[in-house]
Amino acid sequence: MTRFRGPKGTDDILPPASRVWSRAELTFIELSGVYGYEPAITPIFESTELFARGVGEATEVVDKQMYTFADKAGRSLTLRPEATASVVRAVIQAGGVQGVMKASYWGPMFRYERPQAGRKRQFYQAGVEYLGESAPEADVEVIELGYRFLQEMDVPDVEVALNTIGDPADREAYRAELTAFLQERIDLLSEDAKARMELNPLRVLDSKADVEAVAGAPVPIDHLGPDAFAHFEAVKAGLDRLGIPYRLEPRLVRGLDYYNRTVWEYIPRRYDAAQSAVGGGGRYDQLFELLGGRPTPAVGLAMGIDRIILAMAGSELPRILDLFVVAAGPAWRDEAFAWLSRLRHAGIRADMALGDRSVKAQFKAADRRGARAVAVVGDEWATGAVTVKDLETGTQQVIPIEEITAWIAEH
Ligand code: AMP
């Protein structure tokens, strides 16, 4: 028989390892809700043209990494490599933004990359988009949200690498200056950089293969118009007030073409794998128009869940069951199973081992299944009590059945 394997560059995330993934998802949904964001749910595939236009022809993502296919009617479709273009497309299609819209998303993205740790062909992003707001506080809020998410996920020592790439008008003159600089060093540039230079010379700035060649290149932050300059000053001041550590990174331009003004990435200082950014974002005030919508200022971020989980401190899986019910003998099984149902109705995360098993085997199952405590249904049941054991501390006691919720809350 053929043994099937998952496609190259994909991960299967099974219990119990998936506990960390649900923790990430729940934490993000909860936290983005606290900041006033609500989910936007869009298709996993879109017309290829959307990404070509929205993400940018000159980007590596569009140039090399798209999962593009023709459907049965011959339409060219692409599995989404990121979600911002889809969210903006959907909002334009629904009539645009009235006032502001704060949207969040969570889900798989697809890029045909050379797989390695933290670089997958199907990977997961959680993100927010703050649509219709031009104030610098929106940038500060979004940067803070990503930073707090990393704190809540126990990713230690995160720094925000921050830059501004100005507005399109500022970039005209700058682009000419940068192109002239690159032309002088054309022999030192990688083939990739040469190709990019024509389409978007900014992309050469953060090319890993061209670090030496672009040392000393003019950078966008020195070529800002007054509005972009004031905006960036306000973003920095806002981050200072909130105590969010950042480092200016004048060559950071990010891999997607739609950004203007503020761009940033989250870099865990102690995580020195090759793939260092665990998330990033930026302002994209022109994307709505580029995709046929009304002018709508916007800023957003995307957090890379796969990399965040790799960068988390500690590898211990959270214990997810409040209680594991153990029957002291076969005679107690029906009673125990009925109680289990009542516990679940009361919202207690509870389970038990089914079938005929020794008490020892049931305790073992409790541990394996990640229970925090065990309750034994046995002789004390007749007096309205159970024996409970805290599996983390090992303490054991007999308590009245109706006190179980309070006991769980204390342990
Ligand atoms: P981007 O949309 O390219 O700025 O990506 C945002 C975040 O998604 C990055 O900082 C990474 O953490 C994550 N990411 C991007 N591409 C991949 C990939 N191929 N595999 C895993 N994570 C990725």
Boltz pocket constraint, residues with backbone or C-beta under 6 A from the ligand:
constraints:
  - pocket:
      binder: B
      contacts: [[A, 81], [A, 82], [A, 111], [A, 113], [A, 118], [A, 119], [A, 120], [A, 121], [A, 122], [A, 123], [A, 124], [A, 125], [A, 254], [A, 255], [A, 277], [A, 278], [A, 279], [A, 280], [A, 281], [A, 302], [A, 303], [A, 304], [A, 305], [A, 306], [A, 307]]
      max_distance: 6.0
